[in-house]
């Protein structure tokens, strides 16, 4: 089980995140507070508070997906 902290600054970032997640053949969940959302659900992701740091949890291996997550990493994101 891997965990990453990400931040989705814009609706466009959320769309890119869901699209990247959908390409993976393993389960990916997004956590915020006590809410757990399937990362492949655009409605679920859009229902989250996108101003907050989100936790992504997944079990599979995909170098392209992990590189994408690197660009969304909470430490790398600057406040707008």
SULJO-V380572 format. One record per residue. RES is the residue in three letters. PSI is psi as a letter, one per 30 degrees, with the letter a starting at -180 (* if undefined). Layout:
BEGIN
[[RES/PSI] [RES/PSI]]
END
This chain:
BEGIN
[[UNK/k] [UNK/k] [UNK/k] [UNK/k] [UNK/k] [UNK/l] [UNK/k] [UNK/j] [UNK/f] [UNK/l] [UNK/e] [UNK/e] [UNK/e] [UNK/e] [UNK/e] [UNK/e] [UNK/e] [UNK/e] [UNK/e] [UNK/e] [UNK/e] [UNK/f] [UNK/f] [UNK/k] [UNK/g] [UNK/l] [UNK/k] [UNK/k] [UNK/l] [UNK/k] [UNK/k] [UNK/k] [UNK/b] [UNK/g] [UNK/k] [UNK/k] [UNK/k] [UNK/k] [UNK/f] [UNK/g] [UNK/j] [UNK/e] [UNK/e] [UNK/e] [UNK/e] [UNK/f] [UNK/f] [UNK/l] [UNK/j] [UNK/f] [UNK/f] [UNK/l] [UNK/k] [UNK/k] [UNK/k] [UNK/k] [UNK/k] [UNK/l] [UNK/f] [UNK/l] [UNK/k] [UNK/j] [UNK/e] [UNK/e] [UNK/e] [UNK/e] [UNK/e] [UNK/e] [UNK/e] [UNK/e] [UNK/f] [UNK/g] [UNK/k] [UNK/e] [UNK/f] [UNK/f] [UNK/k] [UNK/k] [UNK/k] [UNK/*]]
END
